Amino acid sequence: MKRKALTTAAELDMLQRESFSYFMHETNLENGLVVDKTATDWPASIAAVGLALAAYPVAVERGFIGRAAARKRVLLTLRFFWSSPQGPEPDATGYKGFFYHFLHMQTGRRAWQCELSTIDTTFFLAGALAAGCYFDDPANAEESEIRRLADALYLRVDWQWAQDGGGAVSMGWKPESGFLPNRWDGYDEALLLYILGLGSPSHPLPADSYCDWAFAYQWQQSYGIDYFYAGSLFTHQLSHIWVDFRGIQDGAMRTKGIDYFENSRRATLVQQQYAIANPGGFSGYGEYCWGITASDGPGPSVLEIKGVKREFYDYVARGVPHGPDDGTIAPWVVVASLPFAPEIVLPTIDYFVHQVGLKTGNPYGFKATFNPSYPCNSANPYGWISPWHFGIDQGPIILMIENYRSEMLWSLMRNCPYIANGLRRAGFSGGWLGAQ
């Protein structure tokens, strides 16, 4: 690798600042909506809005934005979501306290006939609650309103309705066809969903819903490492943005003698080992080039490359070690693993920045993905590079770097009673939770 020009602290600070610029410039200042993707006429993502809400406190503390300016943006966003249309109509913003996955940037109405998303609503609510925990000045009327609206938005959600008469929570609902057939069961990013759902004092999930989710866990060994499996790396990260799982265990983790933080560390190590082994023979994979997750890609297409027929995908839930995999690497997901395994993440960040040059000419830091195996007509030896930035990629960079540097989000959310109550109802104990 080339020698890095900045100290580690300066490099991380720059990554946070560049990534936060996405929220500064890709937000509608009339309603707080954040565009999902930097493509023409693209809608907002409610998960990106939630990540922005959580990122504002970090940005204030790091000096990227003033407290008053951040407070104004947060309050604008929460006011919009509180007053936006809730109902069964197909063009509403949400229903039963949940929100549609994608919303028109200008009107805030449902886009693309998408689903009312239980998981994306979870990330929106987590961001709102994080902002409420941070803006805590009782003498400031705007900060008091932020806390009131964050609580009201959370308490409005009817988690029991989302069970659709079953145990595990449905992934979503559409006014045209009702609940989606798939449910949140088996280890994945829905860990936070169940914590918030169980912690609700208004419409809580029953405790057995968590049992239904955890019952489908899959414990496996990959490259000599034992862990609860989920193929896409982001699934081992998103709940950890808001919850510090170090030293706290539920029933499933107690039986294995680890915690979810350690499980995510192991999943991160598996990613690197998979790239070193490179069973698919993809270009570029190695010790400093890994990070496979749900992401954008160069496909869909099937090409013959050096005598091998390869299928390339567009946006798909890539994963390891069982695939799908087409040689596409997502730098952001490596950065979001920083708290779990800094000893392998920091050198990989250096490689992406100084060897591949993935930030050159990009206003928001890393582009979403690149694929060295996909042939391109450019002079870039690292193949296809996504033309886009995504809000749901930018947020975890800012927030997980901060958890590594200062544990800020984790500390904030320890003071959120809904998080603590949800953890306890899910059977968590020990660590910081036991000290409260």
N, C-alpha and C positions, 0 to 999 in steps of 0.2 A: 504493500500500500504506500501511497505518497504520504509524506509527513503532513500532519495537520497543522494549519496555520493558527488556530485558536485554542485557547484552553478549553477544557471540557465544560466548565461553567459558562464561558462565553458562547460556546457552540450551542449548548442547550438553551440559553437565553435567546439566541437568535432564532432557533427553531420555534420556540414559543411565540416570539414576537411576530415572525412571518406567518405562522399558522393563525394567530389571532387576527391578523389583517383580513383574513377571509370574512370573519364576522363583522369587522368594521365596514367592509365595502360591499358585502353580498347580503346585507340585511335591508329590508324595506323599513325605512324610518317612520312610516305611517302606521305600521301594525306590528313590527318586530319580527316578521316572518323572515326566515333564512333560506336562501335558495339551496336546493339539494345538490345541484351540480352546475358548474360554470358553462352550461350550454345555453344557446339562445332559447328564450321563452320556456325555460324549465320551471317547474313548480317548487314550492317550499317543501321541506321535510320537517315533520314535527320533532323527530329525533335530533335533527340539526339545531332546531330551536332550543331544545333542552340542553344540548351541549354548550350552546352559546350562553345560556343563562348561568350555567355552572362556570363558564370560562371568564365571565366578567369579574367576579371576585379575584381570581388569579391575576387578571390583567391590571386591576387596581393595585394589588400588592406589588406587582412587578413594574409598575410605572408606565404601562402601555396606554392607560386611559385614566382620567381623573375619576374620583369617586362620584361626584355629582353627575358627570356625563354617563357613567355606567348605570347609576341609579335611574336616570331618566329613561335609558333604553330598556332596562328590566321592567320598570313600571309600565311603560308603553306596551310591552309584550304581554304582561300578565293581564292588564286591562282588556286588551283585545281578546285574549282567549276566554276570559271570564264572560264577556258580553257577546261573544260570537254565537251564531245560531246552533242550538242543541235540539235535535229532534230526529224522527225517522225519515224525514224528507231526504231524497237522494242528493240534494245539493247543499246540505247543511255543512257545518264545520265539524260537528261531532254529535254524539248521542250517548246518553247514560254516563256522561262525564268523560268518556273516551273521545279521541279525536281521530280523524282520518289520516292515514299515512302521509298522503301528499295533499297540499292545499295550493290553490291558485295564489300566486305571490301578491296580487293586487286586492282581490276580493276576500281571500281567506276561505273560500268555499272549496269543497271536495274537488279534486282533480283526477282525471283518468278513470273514473269509476273504481277507484281503489278501495281497499278494505278499511274499515274502522279497526285500527291496529292496537291490540292490547300491549305489545312490547314497545312500540314506538311511543305510545302514550306514557308508558312507564318511564322512559328516558326523559320525556318532556317534564313529567312530574318531579323526577329526581333533580333535574336542573332547577325547577321552580323552588323546590324545598331547599336546595343548596343556597340559592340567592336569598331566600328568606332567613336562613341561618346566618348569612354574612351581613346583610343589611339590618343590623340589630339596634340601631340608635333609637331609644324610646322617645327622644326629644325631637326627632325628625319625622314630620308627618308623612313624607313620601316613603321612608323606610318602614314606618308602621303599616302603611298601605301595602307595601310589598309583602310583608309577613302575613297580613290578613288575606290577601289574594292567593298567595301560595297555599296557605292552609285550606281556603275555600275550594280551590281547584282540586286539591287532593281529596278532600272530604266529599266532593260531589260524585266521585267515581263509584259506580255500582259494580264492584268486583264479583259479587255473587251472580249477577246477571250474566257475566262473561263466562261462567261455568256451563251455561246452557244445559242445566240439569244434570251435569256429570261431575267428576271430581277435578281432573286437571282443567286448567283454563283454556278456552278456545283461543286460537291465534288471531281471530278477527271475525268481523261481521259485515255483511253487505245488505243494504236495504232491498236490493233486488232478489236476493237468494237466501238471506239469513246467515247463520253462523258457518264459518269455514269448517271443513271436516277435521282438519288437523288441530291437535292440542299441544300445549307446552308440557311435554313429558320426556324425561331423559335429560342428562346434564347438558346445559347450554346457557345462553345469555339470559334466560328467563329467571335465573336465581333472584335477581333484583325485583322482578315482577311479583314473585311470591312473597318476598319480604315486605314490599309495600302493600300488597293485598292483604296479608295477614295482620299487618300493623294498623289497618284502618279502623278507627273507632266508629265509623258510620255504616259502612257496608263491607265488613271484613270477610275474607275467605275463611272457610272452616279449616281447621288444622289438617284434616285428612286430605285436602287438596294438595298439600305439600308432600304428603306421603305418596300420592299418586304420581307426582312429578318425579320424586327421587327413586321410586320403585324401578323405573326404566333405566337407571344408570348402567353404564357399561364400563367395567374395570378391565383394563387390558395392559399388556406389556409391549412396548415398542422400543427397539434398540436398547434392550436391557433396562428400560425405565417403566415402572408401574404407575398408572394414573387413571383417573376417570376420563374416559375418552370423549372428545368432541373435535371433529376434524379441522374446522376453520379456526384459526388462532384468535380471531376477535371474540369468539364465544367464551374464551378463558379470560377476557379482559374487561368487557363493558360493565359488568356488575361491580367489578373491583375499582372502577373510577370513583364510586361513591362510598363503598363499604370497605373498611379495613378488616380483612378476614384473617389476619395473622393472630394465631393463638386462640381463635374461637372455633368451635366445632359443632356440627349437627350430628345426628345419629349416624349418617352414612360415613362421615369423616372420622368419627370416633372408632368405628369398626376397622378403619384402615390405619389409624394412628397418625394421620396428617391433618392439614386444614386446606381450605380452598386456595389460599395463597401458595402453599407448597405445591398443590396440584397444578396451578397455573405455571409455576416455575418449571415443573417437570414437562408440561406441554410445550413450553418454550424451548427447553433443551432438546425435546424430540424433533422440533422443527429444524434446528441446526443439524442434528444428526442425520435427519432425512436428506437435507441438502448436501451434506458431505457424501453420503452413500449414493445419492442421485440415481435411484433405480430406473427412472425414466430416461436417463441420458440427456437431460436438458442442458443447454448452454448456460454458462455463468454460475450455476449452482456450486456452493462450497461453504467453507467455514464462515466467510464474511458476506455471503449472498444467500439469504433465506428470508422467509416471511410469506406464508401462503395462507390465504384467507378468502372470504367472500369479497369479490372485487371485480372491477372493470377488467376487460381483456381485449385482445386484438381481433377476436373472431366475430361471428361464427364463420369458420372456414376449415377446409381440410386440404392440407398441402403436403407434397412429398419433398422432404428436405434431406439431402445426402442419402437418398435411397430409403428413407424411413417415412411412412405416411403418418402425419400428425394431425390431430384434431385440435383446433383452437376455439375457445369460447369467448363470449362477450362477458356480461355480468353473470357470474355463477358462484355458488358457495364452494370454492376450491378448498381442499383440505388434505391433511397428511395423517397417517401414511397411506390411507385407502383411496385418496383422490376425491373428486377429480383434480387433475393437475395437468396443465398445458405449458408449464414453464414461466408462468406469470408471477412476478414478485411484487409485493406491496410494502414499500418502505415504512409507511405510517404504522403498520401493525407491529413492526419490529420496535419502533420507538415506544409504542404503547406497552411493550413488554419490559420496559426499563426497570420498574420497581422489582420485578421478579428475578431477573438475571442480568444485572448490569455488566458483569464480566464478559458476557458474549454480545450484549446489545451495543455497548459503547463502541467497540471496534467495528461493528457492522454499520453503525451510523457514520463513522469516519469513512468507511469504504464507500457508502452511498454518496456522501458529500464530496469527497476528494478524488475518488477513483472514477465513479460513474458520472459524477457531475449532475445529479438529478435536480439540483436547485437552480442551476444556471438559467437566468432569464425568466424564472417563475416568480410571480409576485407573492405567492402564498407558500413558499417553501417547496417541499417535495410534491411532484405530481403523484397521482394516485398509484400508478403501477407502471412496470416496464417488463418486457419479455425479450431476453436476448436470443431466444430460439426462433423468434418470428422474423422472417426476412424483411428488411426495409430497404428503400432506395436512398436513404440518407447516409451520411458519412459516420453516423453514430455507431460505434462497434457494439453497443449494448442493446441493439435491436429496437423493437417497438416501444414507444413511451406514450402513455395515455395523454391525450390532449386536455384532460379535465382535472379539476380539483373537486372534491366532494366535502360537504360540510360534516358528514359523519366520520370522515377520516381526519379532518383538521382538529376537531374537538378532543379526541383521545390523545393526540400529540401534546396539546397544551396541558391537559389535566393529569395525564400519567407522568409527564416530566415533573410536574409540580408535586405530585405525591412522592416521587423519588427524591426531589430536592428538599421539600419542607413538610410533607404529609398534610398539606393544607386542607384538601377536600376531605380526607379521612377524619381529620380533627373536627372540621365543621359538622360533618354528618353524625359524629358521635353524640352531638348535642341535639339531634333530631329525635324526638320521642317516638315517632312513627317507625323509624328504622330500628331502634332498640327494641320496641315492642314486637315488631315483626320478626326480628331475629329470635327473640325468646319464644314466641309462639311456634316458630319453626323447629324449636328444640336446640337452638344454639346456647352454648354456655362457655365460661372460661374467659381468659384474657381480659381485655379492656371491658368486655360486657359484664363480667363478674365483678369488676371494680366499681361499677355504677350503682 
